[in-house]
């Protein structure tokens, strides 16, 4: 590639480089860059530009802002990822990245901009105006999305480097969730009895399903005769609305065995739901949902969360989250000696390692049981004189 410099003013220079010919017409193309400073500064700029062209690292100057590029990137990702993943990307981009960095020209974004943005997100990044910081997990996920978007921009030669690549995201802070027992479940179920929350709480405690999986569960996915439920769709919040989506991974699309107590509760619930349907007639908006509003409409996840907060207040369950009921289910199974692989399958974890890492804090109790089991097995094989500790 060739290039040259021209002086424009006393300390102003034009650096001109030849670009590859236009692929459609074959015509010559040139790009002009302005440099303030000495002639040596202009020569240095020319050398850097020619090196970038020769190594295919050159990015043509563009007036595209980061916000404009990210919207284009989201449009591109819509056909390459699942709807659930895309909605997650869009939520982070539009709620956290664009408001803070979107005004910057794409080519002007620097690692320092990204670093300051991450610090601000940790300190006061909530989009609802509360002034509180986001969790380390959310900030790390936001960084990962920006990294992926800028990596794509680099492939398109819109930028010469990925500004997010040079910045270390915050490390995850391990959240020690409370170790719950079945007593908490009994209190919650007693408080929920007679309300629409009874069945979703029962399902969460007895199956470990996620909130979205419970709110998206259809009767056509439930086989009460065989005591199973197929997880085939979830209900998610999208801005101020809701939407059905497929589970994100193949492991999340799973079949879960239902305890007999859960089947009994579902049979009663279905009879009550059929009664509401007959009473409302055409006004019943059926989506075949197991858990829904009285008129059959889906139960918005945010409205559901508010209702659950009121329930735990009545039950005196402290700051319990609905997701903690999933943890309760897993903890109970592990303490009952159920193999972690079975627990991982019920929860829809991608790998058993996720299950072991998440519930490692309940493992000490299991370790003591394993040690005692080994002693018992060894004692069965030892001579009678060794069982009481006497010498042979």
N, C-alpha and C positions, 0 to 999 in steps of 0.2 A: 504494500500500500504506500501511496505517496501523500505528501502534504507540504504546506508552506505557511509562513507567517507574513502578516502585513501590519504596518504601524497605522493606527487610527488617530492617535493623539499623543501627547507627551508621554503618558504612562498607560496607554491603552493599545492593545494589540488584538488582531484577528488571527486566530489559528484555524486554518482550513485543511481538512483532510478529505481524501477521496474515499468514497464508500464503494462497496461492490455494486456493479451495474443493476439497474432496476430489473427484477426478474421477468416482468411482463413486457417491457419495451426494449430492454437492453441499453437504455440511455445512461450516460454518465451521471453519477450523483456525487455531490459534495456536501459537507456539513461544516458550518462556521461556528466557532467557539470564541467567546470574548474573554480576554485575560487582562487584569489590571496589574501593573508592575513593570519590571524591567524586561529587556529583550531576552535575558537569560530565563526569566520566568516563563515567557512565551515559548522559548525553545524547549524547556523542560516539559511544558504541557503538551507540545507537539510530540515529543518522544513518548510520553505516556499514552497518548491517544493512538499512535502508530503501533505501540506494543499491544494495546488492547485489541486493535483491529487484527493484527497478525496472529494473536492467540485466541481470537473469537470471543473476547470478553467485553467487547465494546457495546455500550448501550446508547442508542440515539437519544439526544435530549428530547424531553416531552413535557408538555404542560399538564399532563394527567396528574390529578391529585391522588393521594392514597385512598380517599373515600371513593372516588370514581373507579379506581382500579379494583378495590375490594368488592364493589358491587358487580363488576365484570367477572371477577374470580368466583363469586357466589353463583352467578349464572352458569359459569362453566362447571362448577362442582355439582350442580343440580342433577346432572346426568351421569355422574361418576360415583356418587355415594348414596346411601339409603336416605329416605325422607327424614327419618329421625336424626341422622347425623347432620344432614343439611340444615335442619331447623336449629340444631345445637350450634353449628357454625354461624348461622345468620344471627342468632341471639347474641353471641359473643361479639361478633363484628359490629353489629348495629348498636349494641348497648354499651360496649366498653372500648372498642378500638377506634371506631370512627369519631365519637364525641371528643376523644382526647387527641388523636393524631390525624384524623381525616383531612384537615385543612392543609396539611403539608404537601408540597409536590412530591410525587413518588420518588423521584431521583434525589430529593433533598433529605430524605429520611436517613438519620445516622444512628449508630449504636447508642449514642448518648441520649437521643430522643427515646429510644426503646427502654433504656435503663431507667430514665426518669419516669416514664409511663408506668413501668412495673412497680416502682417505689410508691407512686401515687395510688395505684390500685390497691396495694397492701394497706395504705394509710387511710384512704377515704374513697374507695372506688365504687361504692354502691350506687346504682343508677336510680334508686328511689328517693335520693336526697337526704337520707338519714345521716350522711357524713361518716359512716362506718367503713372500715376496710373490708375487702373481699378475703375469702379464705385463701391459704396458700395453694390449695388444689385448683381453685377457680383461676387464680392468677397464672399458675403454671399451664393450665389448659389454654388460657388466652394467649400466652406466649407461643404455645405450640401451633395454634391456628395462624397467628401472624407469621410465624416461621414458614409454615407450609405455603401461605399465600405469596410471600416474598421469594421463596424458592421457585415457585412457578413463574414469577416475574423475571427472575434471573434466567430461566430457561428460554423465555421469550425475548431475552436481551433488552428488557425495559430498564433493568438496573444492572450495575456491574457487580454488585455484591448483595448478599442477604444481610441486612442490617441487624436482624434478630439473631443471626447465627453467632455473633460476637458477644452476645449478652447471656449470662448464666441465669436461668429462671430460678425462682425461689424453691428451695427444697421442701418436700412435703412434710408437714407436721403430722405425726401419727395421732389420730383421734382415738382415745381410749373411751369407747362407749360403755355405758353402765352395764354391769353383768346382772341380767334380770332373771327372775325365776317365774315359775308358773303362778305364784301368788299374785304377781302384778297382772298377769293375763286374766285371772279370775276377777280381780277388782275392776278391770276395764270392762270385761264382758257384763258384769253385774250392772255397771253404770250405763252401758250401752243398750241393755235389754229393753226392748220395746221401741227402739229408735232405728233409723236407717243405717246407723253406724255399726249395729250389732254384727251383721254378716261380713262386712269388709274387715272388721277387727278379728272376727273368728277365722276368716281366710288367712289373714296375715300371720296370726299366731300359729295356726295349724299347718300351713303350707310354706311359709316364708316368701310368698309372692310379693313383688314390689307394688307400690301404690298404683302406678300406671297399668300394671298387668291385671290387677284386681278390677280397676275401673273399666278396662277394656275387655274383660272376660265375657264371653257370650254363652248362652245356654247350649248352643250348637257345639261348643267346644268342651262341654261337660258331659260325661257319661256317668250318671248316678248309679247305674247298674254295675258297672265295672269299677266304680270308685276312682275315676281319673278325671283330670282336667288338662286340656291341651292349651298351651300358651302360644297364641297365634297373632295377637295384636295387643297394642297398648294404647292408652289414652294419654296424650301429652298436652301441655299448655303451649300455645303459640301466640305470643303477644298477649292480647286481651281475649283471645278465643281459645278453642281446643281443637284437637284433630286426632284422628286415629292413625296409627303408624305400626309398621311391622317391628318386631323385636330386632335389636341392632345386630345380633350375632346368631349363628346357627345354634350355639349352646343355649342362648336365651329362648329359642323356640324349642320347647321341651314338653314332655308329658309328666305330670306330677300326680302321684298317688294321693288320694284323699282319705284321711282317717274316717272311721265310721261315724264319729261324732259330727264331723263336718258335713258328711252326706246327709245326716238327719237334719241338721240345721238348714241345709240347702233345700231339702224337700219341703220343709215348713215354709221357708221363704218363698219358694216358687208358688205354693198354693196362695199365699197372701198377695203375691204379685199378680197372679191370674185374677184374683178378686178385684184388684185395682183396675186392671185392664177392662174387665167386664163393666165396672161402674162408669169408667170414663168413656168407653166406646170409641168413636172416631177421634176423640180428643187425645187418646193415648198415642204417643209418638214412639212406637216400638223400634228399638235397635237390637232386640234380642239380648240385651245386656242383663247380666246377673245382678250387678250393682248399678243402680241408676236412681234418678229422681222419681217422684211418685207418678209422674205422667210419662215415664219411659225415656225421657231425655237423658243423655249422658251427664254425669255428675262432674262439673268442672273441677280439675285438680286443686285449684286455689280455694274454691268454696269448700271443697272437701277438707282441705287442710285447716281452714278456720273452724269448721265443725269439730274436727278432732281435737283442736286446742281447747275448745270449750269442754269436751268430754274429759280430757285428762285433768282439767281443773276441777270438775265435779268428782272425779275419782281420787283426787289428791295424789296424782302420779308424778308430780314435779314437772320437770322440763322434758318429758318423754316425747320423742318424735315418732311419727307413724313408722318410719323406716327402722326404728329400734325394735319393733315387733318382729321384723325379719331377723334381726340379730338374736332375739329371744328364741325364736324357733331353732336356729342353728345351734345355739348354746345348749338348749335342752337336748337336742339329738346327740351332740358330741358327748355330753355328760352321761347319756344313756348308753354310750358305747357304740353308736352308729358310726360306721366307717366314714372318714372325711370325704372319700370319693362320692359316696352316696349323698352326703350333705351338699357337696359341690354341685352335683347333678340337680338336686331339688332347687337350689338357689339359682341355677343357671350361670354359675361362674365359668369363665372361659378356661380356667386351669385350676387344678386342685391346689396349686401354690397360692392362688388368691385366697382360697378358703383358709388354708393353714396360716397365712400371714395375717389375715383379718382376725382370726380367733385364737391367735397364739397365746393371748393373755388368759384364756380359760384352760390352756393345755397343762399348766402345772398340776391341776387336780387330776388330770388324766395320767400324767407321768407317775404320780404316786400309786394310782391304781395299777399301772403297768408293772411297777417295781414289786408290788405285793403279789401280782399274778405270777411273776417270775419265781418269787420265793415259794409260792404254793406249788408250782410245777416242779421245782427242784426238790422240794421236800417229798413229793410223791415218789421220786426216783431214788432218794437217798435211803441207806439202811436205817433200821429203827433206832440204832444207837446214835445216829447223827441227827435224828429229828429232835431229840431232846438236848442236843448240844454236847453229849458225852463223848469222850475220846474212844477210838477204836483200838 
